[in-house]
Amino acid sequence: MKKNLITVIILALCVVNLILNVMLVFVCMPSAKKTNNLITEIASILSLELESNDGQPKVELANIANFNVEAQVVNLKDDGSDQKHYVQLGLTLELDKSSEDYEQLNTVLGEAQGAVFDEARNVVQNYTYNDVSDQEVQAKIKKQILESLQKKYATKCIYNVSFSKFTIQ
């Protein structure tokens, strides 16, 4: 008799366990799935914003003006190899025509190409031959030149710097 009673209790507990598992699947799992989907969507949106913006303002194609600075030779920092290394560097500044100070800045830049190149030279001379050979360092150099020019001329009209010529020797 005791064996039958224990068997009935075990069977009842198994049935209760089965009912609770079914409730778990049909009640808790859909809300967990919805929460997981929401978190995934938010993460993907944030990730897209970070990747697409890249820290640069968006400028319409019609509002882009280029300002070119002639290529000149810049000495690179000594890397201890007893060899002199140089880079021939030409710059292109991208300007936003819709900016309030575009006309004034364009006039100033036209008269001060030497000063613009001097800012770039000050940045590039801090790097060695091995440094400037790396693409990531070149991107860092562009960013530093941009920040230096924006600070010098107190403007955000200059929104990008690119190399029109970058030859390392």
C-alpha positions, 0 to 999 in steps of 0.5 A: 500500500505504501508503494502505491501511495508513493507512486501516486505522489510521484505521478502527481508531482510529475504532472504538476512539473509538466503543467509548470513547464508548459506554463513556462513555455507559453507564458514566460518565453514569448515575453523573453523573446520580445525583450531579446528582440527589443534589445537586439534592435536597440543595439543594432540601431546604436551600432549603425549610428556609430559606424555611419556617422564616423564623427563627421558632419554630413554635408550635401554634395552641392555644398562641398568646396575643396581647397588644395595645398601644394605638395611639399617635402616634410622631414620625418622624425628620426627613428634611430636608423641614421637615415633621413626619411621624408614624406612629400605631402599635399593636402585637400581641405573639404569646406562646407559652403553653407557654413556662415564663415565660408567666404571669410575662411576661403579668402583667408585660406587663399592668402595663407597656404603656407600657414595651412601647410605649416600646421600639417608639417607640425603634425607630420614631423612628430612621426617616424618612417615606420609610423607613417607607413601604417594606414591607421596612423595616416588616418590619425594624422589626418584627424590631428591636422583637421583638429589643428586647423579647426582650432587655429581658424576657430571654425567647423567649416573645414570638416575633412582633410585628405592627402592629395599626395603622400609619398614616403621616402 
